[in-house]
């Protein structure tokens, strides 16, 4: 880990959890690495940062996450991979909601919850081992695309059901909407460092559609087309900021290229060029 990177991270803490682009870049690279690595012994991809100690690769039924220790943030990380086929995934989004928590008014999109639960048992078992090995209960959770949806659900799971862990950071990139208004309201009530990063006309943050009763968690950070400037959005009170990503709705939020390019990092591995 470079001295510059360490200083940048320390400055992040001193600014009272304000959005830090360098930490966001660190997380998007970790999210991208989840697409690339297939063995814990081969941490060699373009975005495989030296501050990361990869310990586990969890995969089942097209759901995948990588886990380990991040020395930059002194956290146990979980990074969820997005779908390997973007178009098929969007077409197969299940509009139906389920109520998996004690409060049945809180609803989550069925497909995202099902995908997360394919790998949840192993993820939680791994966290228990990592907590003992690295002597920390702080978690960094991140993901891109459908992986961002799973990251959001895992974060909510931890907040509701696993009090022996603390959410240090949640960074999502190109996330779809995950749950209903009651879910978003309850999620936003927790005081955690959470950012939902969007890129210009990325199509994925606009599914499932609002008229189906889906909403976004708050703290959107919206990047311009060139990834050179960002806007800290005003999306509290369970409403999206119409000056941010939602400004292109309903007719112009159609870009797949914006979805696959975050903070100047090419996401996914369909062409094999974004990993090595």
C-alpha positions as a Markdown table, in Angstrom:
| # | Residue | x | y | z |
|---|---|---|---|---|
| 1 | Unk | 0.0 | 0.0 | 0.0 |
| 2 | Unk | 1.5 | 3.4 | -1.0 |
| 3 | Unk | 2.0 | 6.2 | 1.5 |
| 4 | Unk | -0.1 | 8.5 | -0.7 |
| 5 | Unk | -3.0 | 6.1 | -0.6 |
| 6 | Unk | -2.8 | 5.7 | 3.1 |
| 7 | Unk | -2.8 | 9.5 | 3.6 |
| 8 | Unk | -5.8 | 9.8 | 1.3 |
| 9 | Unk | -7.7 | 7.3 | 3.4 |
| 10 | Unk | -6.8 | 9.0 | 6.7 |
| 11 | Unk | -8.0 | 12.3 | 5.2 |
| 12 | Unk | -11.3 | 10.5 | 4.4 |
| 13 | Unk | -11.8 | 9.7 | 8.1 |
| 14 | Unk | -11.0 | 13.2 | 9.2 |
| 15 | Unk | -13.7 | 14.7 | 7.0 |
| 16 | Unk | -16.4 | 13.0 | 9.0 |
| 17 | Unk | -17.4 | 10.3 | 6.5 |
| 18 | Unk | -17.8 | 12.7 | 3.5 |
| 19 | Unk | -17.7 | 11.0 | 0.1 |
| 20 | Unk | -14.2 | 10.3 | -0.8 |
| 21 | Unk | -13.5 | 9.5 | -4.5 |
| 22 | Unk | -10.3 | 7.6 | -3.7 |
| 23 | Unk | -12.0 | 5.2 | -1.4 |
| 24 | Unk | -14.8 | 4.8 | -4.0 |
| 25 | Unk | -12.2 | 4.0 | -6.6 |
| 26 | Unk | -10.7 | 1.4 | -4.3 |
| 27 | Unk | -14.1 | -0.2 | -3.9 |
| 28 | Unk | -15.0 | -0.1 | -7.6 |
| 29 | Unk | -11.7 | -1.9 | -8.3 |
| 30 | Unk | -12.6 | -4.5 | -5.7 |
| 31 | Unk | -16.0 | -4.9 | -7.3 |
| 32 | Unk | -14.4 | -5.4 | -10.7 |
| 33 | Unk | -11.9 | -7.9 | -9.3 |
| 34 | Unk | -14.9 | -10.1 | -8.3 |
| 35 | Unk | -15.5 | -10.6 | -12.0 |
| 36 | Unk | -11.9 | -11.7 | -12.7 |
| 37 | Unk | -10.5 | -13.9 | -10.0 |
| 38 | Unk | -11.1 | -17.7 | -10.1 |
| 39 | Unk | -8.5 | -18.8 | -7.5 |
| 40 | Unk | -7.4 | -17.3 | -4.2 |
| 41 | Unk | -3.8 | -18.0 | -5.3 |
| 42 | Unk | -4.1 | -15.8 | -8.4 |
| 43 | Unk | -4.7 | -12.2 | -7.2 |
| 44 | Unk | -3.2 | -10.8 | -10.4 |
| 45 | Unk | -6.0 | -8.9 | -12.2 |
| 46 | Unk | -5.7 | -5.3 | -13.3 |
| 47 | Unk | -7.7 | -4.1 | -10.3 |
| 48 | Unk | -6.3 | -6.5 | -7.7 |
| 49 | Unk | -4.9 | -4.1 | -5.2 |
| 50 | Unk | -2.0 | -5.1 | -3.0 |
| 51 | Unk | -3.9 | -3.9 | 0.2 |
| 52 | Unk | -6.3 | -6.9 | -0.3 |
| 53 | Unk | -5.8 | -10.3 | 1.1 |
| 54 | Unk | -8.2 | -12.6 | -0.8 |
| 55 | Unk | -9.3 | -15.5 | 1.4 |
| 56 | Unk | -12.5 | -16.9 | -0.2 |
| 57 | Unk | -14.3 | -17.2 | -3.5 |
| 58 | Unk | -18.0 | -18.1 | -3.0 |
| 59 | Unk | -20.0 | -19.2 | -6.0 |
| 60 | Unk | -23.3 | -20.9 | -6.6 |
| 61 | Unk | -26.0 | -20.8 | -9.3 |
| 62 | Unk | -24.4 | -17.7 | -11.0 |
| 63 | Unk | -24.1 | -15.8 | -7.8 |
| 64 | Unk | -20.5 | -15.0 | -6.8 |
| 65 | Unk | -18.6 | -13.0 | -4.2 |
| 66 | Unk | -15.1 | -12.7 | -3.0 |
| 67 | Unk | -14.1 | -12.2 | 0.6 |
| 68 | Unk | -11.1 | -11.4 | 2.7 |
| 69 | Unk | -9.2 | -8.7 | 4.5 |
| 70 | Unk | -8.6 | -5.1 | 3.4 |
| 71 | Unk | -5.6 | -3.6 | 5.1 |
| 72 | Unk | -6.4 | -0.1 | 3.7 |
| 73 | Unk | -9.6 | 0.2 | 5.7 |
| 74 | Unk | -8.9 | -2.5 | 8.3 |
| 75 | Unk | -12.1 | -4.2 | 7.3 |
| 76 | Unk | -13.4 | -7.6 | 6.3 |
| 77 | Unk | -14.6 | -7.2 | 2.7 |
| 78 | Unk | -17.3 | -8.9 | 0.7 |
| 79 | Unk | -17.5 | -7.9 | -3.0 |
| 80 | Unk | -20.3 | -9.2 | -5.1 |
| 81 | Unk | -20.0 | -9.9 | -8.9 |
| 82 | Unk | -22.7 | -8.6 | -11.2 |
| 83 | Unk | -24.4 | -10.8 | -13.8 |
| 84 | Unk | -22.2 | -12.4 | -16.5 |
| 85 | Unk | -24.8 | -11.5 | -19.1 |
| 86 | Unk | -26.3 | -8.1 | -18.6 |
| 87 | Unk | -29.1 | -8.2 | -21.2 |
| 88 | Unk | -30.3 | -11.6 | -20.1 |
| 89 | Unk | -30.2 | -10.5 | -16.4 |
| 90 | Unk | -32.3 | -7.4 | -17.1 |
| 91 | Unk | -34.8 | -9.4 | -19.1 |
| 92 | Unk | -35.2 | -11.9 | -16.3 |
| 93 | Unk | -35.6 | -9.5 | -13.4 |
| 94 | Unk | -38.5 | -10.7 | -11.3 |
| 95 | Unk | -40.9 | -7.9 | -10.6 |
| 96 | Unk | -42.5 | -9.9 | -7.7 |
| 97 | Unk | -41.5 | -8.8 | -4.2 |
| 98 | Unk | -41.1 | -11.0 | -1.1 |
| 99 | Unk | -41.3 | -10.2 | 2.6 |
| 100 | Unk | -38.4 | -12.1 | 4.2 |
| 101 | Unk | -38.2 | -10.2 | 7.5 |
| 102 | Unk | -40.4 | -10.0 | 10.6 |
| 103 | Unk | -41.9 | -6.8 | 9.4 |
| 104 | Unk | -43.9 | -8.0 | 6.5 |
| 105 | Unk | -44.4 | -4.4 | 5.2 |
| 106 | Unk | -40.7 | -4.5 | 4.1 |
| 107 | Unk | -40.4 | -6.0 | 0.6 |
| 108 | Unk | -37.4 | -6.9 | -1.5 |
| 109 | Unk | -37.3 | -8.0 | -5.2 |
| 110 | Unk | -37.6 | -11.7 | -5.3 |
| 111 | Unk | -34.8 | -12.5 | -7.8 |
| 112 | Unk | -32.1 | -10.4 | -6.0 |
| 113 | Unk | -33.0 | -12.0 | -2.6 |
| 114 | Unk | -32.9 | -15.4 | -4.1 |
| 115 | Unk | -29.5 | -14.8 | -5.7 |
| 116 | Unk | -28.1 | -13.5 | -2.4 |
| 117 | Unk | -29.4 | -16.5 | -0.5 |
| 118 | Unk | -27.6 | -19.0 | -2.8 |
| 119 | Unk | -24.4 | -17.9 | -1.2 |
| 120 | Unk | -25.4 | -16.3 | 2.1 |
| 121 | Unk | -24.7 | -19.4 | 4.3 |
| 122 | Unk | -21.1 | -19.7 | 3.1 |
| 123 | Unk | -20.6 | -15.9 | 3.2 |
| 124 | Unk | -21.6 | -15.7 | 6.9 |
| 125 | Unk | -19.5 | -18.8 | 7.8 |
| 126 | Unk | -16.5 | -17.1 | 6.2 |
| 127 | Unk | -17.1 | -13.9 | 8.0 |
| 128 | Unk | -17.0 | -15.7 | 11.3 |
| 129 | Unk | -13.6 | -17.2 | 10.4 |
| 130 | Unk | -12.3 | -13.9 | 9.1 |
| 131 | Unk | -13.4 | -12.1 | 12.3 |
| 132 | Unk | -11.3 | -14.4 | 14.4 |
| 133 | Unk | -8.3 | -14.4 | 12.1 |
| 134 | Unk | -8.0 | -10.6 | 11.6 |
| 135 | Unk | -9.5 | -9.5 | 15.0 |
| 136 | Unk | -12.0 | -7.0 | 13.5 |
| 137 | Unk | -15.8 | -6.9 | 13.2 |
| 138 | Unk | -15.9 | -4.0 | 10.7 |
| 139 | Unk | -17.2 | -4.8 | 7.2 |
| 140 | Unk | -16.8 | -3.3 | 3.8 |
| 141 | Unk | -19.5 | -4.4 | 1.4 |
| 142 | Unk | -19.5 | -3.6 | -2.3 |
| 143 | Unk | -20.7 | -4.7 | -5.7 |
| 144 | Unk | -21.6 | -3.7 | -9.2 |
| 145 | Unk | -24.9 | -4.2 | -11.1 |
| 146 | Unk | -26.8 | -7.1 | -9.7 |
| 147 | Unk | -23.9 | -7.5 | -7.3 |
| 148 | Unk | -24.8 | -4.1 | -5.9 |
| 149 | Unk | -28.3 | -5.3 | -5.2 |
| 150 | Unk | -26.9 | -8.3 | -3.3 |
| 151 | Unk | -24.5 | -6.0 | -1.4 |
| 152 | Unk | -27.5 | -3.9 | -0.3 |
| 153 | Unk | -29.4 | -6.9 | 0.9 |
| 154 | Unk | -26.3 | -8.3 | 2.8 |
| 155 | Unk | -25.9 | -4.9 | 4.4 |
| 156 | Unk | -29.5 | -4.8 | 5.5 |
| 157 | Unk | -29.2 | -8.4 | 6.7 |
| 158 | Unk | -26.2 | -7.5 | 8.9 |
| 159 | Unk | -28.0 | -4.4 | 10.3 |
| 160 | Unk | -31.2 | -6.4 | 11.1 |
| 161 | Unk | -29.9 | -9.8 | 12.1 |
| 162 | Unk | -26.2 | -9.9 | 12.9 |
| 163 | Unk | -25.3 | -7.4 | 15.7 |
| 164 | Unk | -21.8 | -8.9 | 16.1 |
| 165 | Unk | -20.7 | -7.1 | 13.0 |
| 166 | Unk | -20.4 | -3.4 | 12.2 |
| 167 | Unk | -20.9 | -1.9 | 8.7 |
| 168 | Unk | -17.9 | 0.4 | 8.0 |
| 169 | Unk | -18.7 | 1.0 | 4.4 |
| 170 | Unk | -21.2 | 0.2 | 1.7 |
| 171 | Unk | -20.3 | 1.3 | -1.8 |
| 172 | Unk | -22.6 | 0.3 | -4.7 |
| 173 | Unk | -22.0 | 0.9 | -8.4 |
| 174 | Unk | -24.8 | 0.9 | -11.0 |
| 175 | Unk | -27.3 | -0.6 | -8.6 |
| 176 | Unk | -30.8 | -1.5 | -9.6 |
| 177 | Unk | -33.7 | -0.6 | -7.2 |
| 178 | Unk | -33.9 | -3.3 | -4.5 |
| 179 | Unk | -37.0 | -2.9 | -2.5 |
| 180 | Unk | -40.2 | -1.0 | -1.7 |
| 181 | Unk | -40.6 | 2.3 | 0.1 |
| 182 | Unk | -40.8 | 0.7 | 3.5 |
| 183 | Unk | -37.5 | -1.1 | 2.9 |
| 184 | Unk | -35.8 | 2.1 | 1.8 |
| 185 | Unk | -37.1 | 4.0 | 4.7 |
| 186 | Unk | -35.9 | 1.5 | 7.2 |
| 187 | Unk | -32.5 | 1.1 | 5.5 |
| 188 | Unk | -32.0 | 4.9 | 5.5 |
| 189 | Unk | -32.7 | 5.1 | 9.2 |
| 190 | Unk | -29.4 | 3.4 | 10.0 |
| 191 | Unk | -26.5 | 5.7 | 10.4 |
| 192 | Unk | -23.9 | 4.0 | 8.2 |
| 193 | Unk | -21.4 | 5.2 | 5.6 |
| 194 | Unk | -23.2 | 4.2 | 2.4 |
| 195 | Unk | -23.0 | 5.5 | -1.2 |
| 196 | Unk | -24.9 | 4.5 | -4.3 |
| 197 | Unk | -22.7 | 5.5 | -7.2 |
| 198 | Unk | -24.3 | 6.0 | -10.6 |
| 199 | Unk | -22.8 | 6.9 | -14.0 |
| 200 | Unk | -24.6 | 9.3 | -16.4 |
| 201 | Unk | -27.2 | 7.5 | -18.5 |
| 202 | Unk | -26.6 | 4.0 | -17.1 |
| 203 | Unk | -29.8 | 2.0 | -17.6 |
| 204 | Unk | -29.6 | -0.3 | -14.6 |
| 205 | Unk | -30.4 | 2.2 | -11.8 |
| 206 | Unk | -33.8 | 2.6 | -13.5 |
| 207 | Unk | -34.9 | -1.0 | -13.1 |
| 208 | Unk | -37.2 | -2.3 | -11.7 |
| 209 | Unk | -39.3 | 0.7 | -12.5 |
| 210 | Unk | -40.8 | 3.0 | -9.9 |
| 211 | Unk | -44.4 | 2.3 | -11.0 |
| 212 | Unk | -43.9 | -1.3 | -9.8 |
| 213 | Unk | -43.3 | 0.1 | -6.3 |
| 214 | Unk | -39.5 | 0.0 | -6.2 |
| 215 | Unk | -37.2 | 2.7 | -4.7 |
| 216 | Unk | -33.6 | 3.5 | -4.2 |
| 217 | Unk | -31.6 | 3.8 | -1.0 |
| 218 | Unk | -30.2 | 7.3 | -0.4 |
| 219 | Unk | -26.8 | 8.8 | -0.8 |
| 220 | Unk | -26.5 | 8.8 | -4.6 |
| 221 | Unk | -23.3 | 10.0 | -6.2 |
| 222 | Unk | -23.8 | 10.8 | -9.9 |
| 223 | Unk | -20.9 | 11.0 | -12.3 |
| 224 | Unk | -20.9 | 12.8 | -15.6 |
| 225 | Unk | -20.3 | 11.0 | -18.9 |
| 226 | Unk | -16.5 | 11.4 | -18.7 |
| 227 | Unk | -16.3 | 10.3 | -15.1 |
| 228 | Unk | -14.5 | 13.5 | -14.4 |
| 229 | Unk | -17.0 | 15.2 | -12.1 |
| 230 | Unk | -19.6 | 14.1 | -9.7 |
| 231 | Unk | -22.7 | 15.4 | -8.0 |
| 232 | Unk | -23.6 | 14.7 | -4.4 |
| 233 | Unk | -27.3 | 14.1 | -4.8 |
| 234 | Unk | -30.2 | 15.3 | -2.7 |
| 235 | Unk | -32.1 | 12.0 | -2.4 |
| 236 | Unk | -33.4 | 11.9 | 1.2 |
| 237 | Unk | -37.0 | 11.3 | 2.2 |
| 238 | Unk | -37.1 | 8.3 | -0.1 |
| 239 | Unk | -37.1 | 10.4 | -3.2 |
| 240 | Unk | -34.6 | 10.3 | -6.1 |
| 241 | Unk | -32.9 | 13.5 | -7.0 |
| 242 | Unk | -34.3 | 14.6 | -10.4 |
| 243 | Unk | -31.0 | 16.5 | -11.1 |
| 244 | Unk | -29.0 | 13.3 | -10.9 |
| 245 | Unk | -29.4 | 9.9 | -12.6 |
| 246 | Unk | -33.1 | 10.3 | -12.6 |
| 247 | Unk | -32.8 | 13.3 | -14.8 |
| 248 | Unk | -32.6 | 11.1 | -17.9 |
| 249 | Unk | -35.8 | 9.2 | -17.1 |
| 250 | Unk | -38.0 | 8.0 | -18.6 |
| 251 | Unk | -36.7 | 8.0 | -22.2 |
| 252 | Unk | -32.9 | 8.5 | -22.2 |
| 253 | Unk | -31.6 | 6.1 | -19.5 |
| 254 | Unk | -30.6 | 3.5 | -22.0 |
| 255 | Unk | -26.9 | 3.2 | -21.9 |
| 256 | Unk | -25.1 | -0.1 | -21.4 |
| 257 | Unk | -21.7 | 1.4 | -22.0 |
| 258 | Unk | -22.2 | 3.8 | -19.0 |
| 259 | Unk | -23.1 | 0.8 | -16.9 |
| 260 | Unk | -19.9 | -1.0 | -17.8 |
| 261 | Unk | -17.6 | 2.0 | -17.0 |
| 262 | Unk | -17.3 | 3.4 | -13.5 |
| 263 | Unk | -14.7 | 5.8 | -12.3 |
| 264 | Unk | -12.7 | 5.0 | -15.4 |
| 265 | Unk | -12.7 | 1.3 | -14.6 |
| 266 | Unk | -14.1 | -1.1 | -17.2 |
| 267 | Unk | -16.5 | -3.4 | -15.4 |
| 268 | Unk | -17.3 | -7.1 | -16.2 |
| 269 | Unk | -15.2 | -9.5 | -18.3 |
| 270 | Unk | -17.2 | -10.4 | -21.4 |
| 271 | Unk | -14.4 | -9.4 | -23.7 |
| 272 | Unk | -11.6 | -10.6 | -21.5 |
| 273 | Unk | -9.9 | -7.2 | -21.7 |
| 274 | Unk | -11.1 | -5.8 | -18.4 |
| 275 | Unk | -9.3 | -8.4 | -16.2 |
| 276 | Unk | -5.7 | -8.8 | -17.4 |
